[in-house]
Amino acid sequence: QVKISDLEGKAIGLYFSANWYPPCRNFNKVLIGVYEQLKSNGSNFEIVFVSSDEDLSAFNSYRESMPWLSIPFSDLETKKALNRKFEVEGIPYLIILQPDGSTLHDGVELIYRYGIEAFPFTEEKLEELRREERMKHESQTLTNLLTNPGRDYLLDQTMTRKVPVDSLIGKTVGLYFSAQWCFPCAKFTPKLISIYHKIKQSLEGKGGGEDFEIVFVSNDRDQSSFDSYYGTMPWLALPFGDPIIRTLAKYFDVQGIPCLIIIDPDGKTVTKQGRNLINLYQENAYPFTCAKLELLEKEMEEEAKRLPRSNYHAGHRHELTLVSEGNGGGPFICCDCDEQGSGWAYQCLGCGYEVHPRCMRAVDPATAASVQHT
C-alpha cells in the first residue's frame, strides 16, 4: 500500500485501461517502456491504473505486467467517480495531473507521438516539441526520411538488388504502411497495385513513367510474413525490421493501417490521406496535390448533377438518397466496398446505409425489397 500523500508534488498519470481490450494491451507495452525510462532517470512521475476489467482475476493478471500503482479493484466507488469526473468515454485513456492543478487529457496520443520526450507533459514542453516537429517537416527530404547511418538504399522486388534512396529524388513517392496480418490491408493492397500500374502507364504515355514510386513500410511480425507479402508488390520496400520504420510511424503519426502518405518531388508531405484519395478517385488522384483535388471535386460536383436524386441499390432494401457534405453527407465507410468515402454518397435516410455513387448498382424497387439484410 502506498499513501496518497507520497504522490504530492509529482506529475500523475491516471491510466484507464482493461485487459480484455487489445488496443489497451498494445498501448500498455509502450507505456511500460516510457514509464521505466522515466523512473530510471529519476523523473518525478507516477502512474495510477484505473481498471475497467470484468473480474478480479483479469485485473490481477493485467496488473502483474504493470510496474506502477493501481486503485484497488474492489473500490468501485472511486473508479466510477474518476470515470465521471474526467468524462472517460473510451480506453485506453491517460490523463496527466500536474502538481499545479492543471490537467492534460491526451496522454495516449502524446506517449505514442513523443514517448519519453513528452515529459514533464507541460504546455511549454509540448509547444517545444511541436515547434521541433514543424522544423523537421519544413526541412524534410526523402533522404533524411528513408535513410539511416548504416543504410542509404531500398529493396526492389527481387529483395536482393539495392536501389539508392537518392534515385527517388524529384519523384512523387507514396509511403505505404501495411502488413500481411491486417485484413483491411489485404483488401486495399490489390487495389493499390492496380492503381499503381495505371498511374505508371499513364505517365509512360507522357514520357514520365519513372516519376512515381511507392515504398512499402512493413508492419509485419516476422521476416517470412514480410517476404511473402512483399512478394505480391511491384514497388520498393524498406528492409524488414529497419529502425526507421518505427521512426516514420511516429513522425507521420500513423494511427492505423493501411496508410498511404504522399511525398512530393521536393521531398515534402503532400497528404496523409492517400488511401482515401485512391478510394475516391482511383488513378485520377495522381499527383495528389491540392490543385488536382480541387479539380476532381469540381468534376465530381458536375457529375453529381447528372445522377438520379434517389435510387434502389442491389445490396439494400430501402430507397437511397443522393447526399453531399452540405446536405447530410460527410466521411463514411461504403457499405458495398468497405472503403472510405467523403463528399457525395447514396444514403438510406432511415438506417444510415451508404455507398459511393460509383458503387451504386441500381435495381427496381421490387428487387430491392427482396434483399434480406440491411
WOQUI-V219560 format. One record per run of one state. SS is the DSSP state (~ for helix, > for strand, _ for the rest). FROM is the first residue (numbers start at 1). TO is the last residue. Records with the same first field share a line. If there is no record, write none. Layout:
BEGIN
SS: FROM-TO ; FROM-TO
END
This chain:
BEGIN
_: 1-3 ; 8-10 ; 18-21 ; 41-44 ; 52-55 ; 64-68 ; 71-75 ; 86-92 ; 98-102 ; 105-106 ; 119-122 ; 139-141 ; 147-147 ; 149-150 ; 152-152 ; 156-161 ; 169-171 ; 179-182 ; 206-211 ; 219-222 ; 231-235 ; 238-242 ; 252-258 ; 264-268 ; 272-273 ; 286-289 ; 306-309 ; 314-318 ; 324-324 ; 328-331 ; 334-339 ; 342-344 ; 348-353 ; 356-356 ; 360-361 ; 364-364 ; 370-374
~: 4-7 ; 22-40 ; 56-63 ; 76-85 ; 107-118 ; 123-138 ; 142-146 ; 165-168 ; 183-205 ; 223-230 ; 243-251 ; 274-285 ; 290-305 ; 325-327 ; 357-359 ; 365-369
>: 11-17 ; 45-51 ; 69-70 ; 93-97 ; 103-104 ; 148-148 ; 151-151 ; 153-155 ; 162-164 ; 172-178 ; 212-218 ; 236-237 ; 259-263 ; 269-271 ; 310-313 ; 319-323 ; 332-333 ; 340-341 ; 345-347 ; 354-355 ; 362-363
END
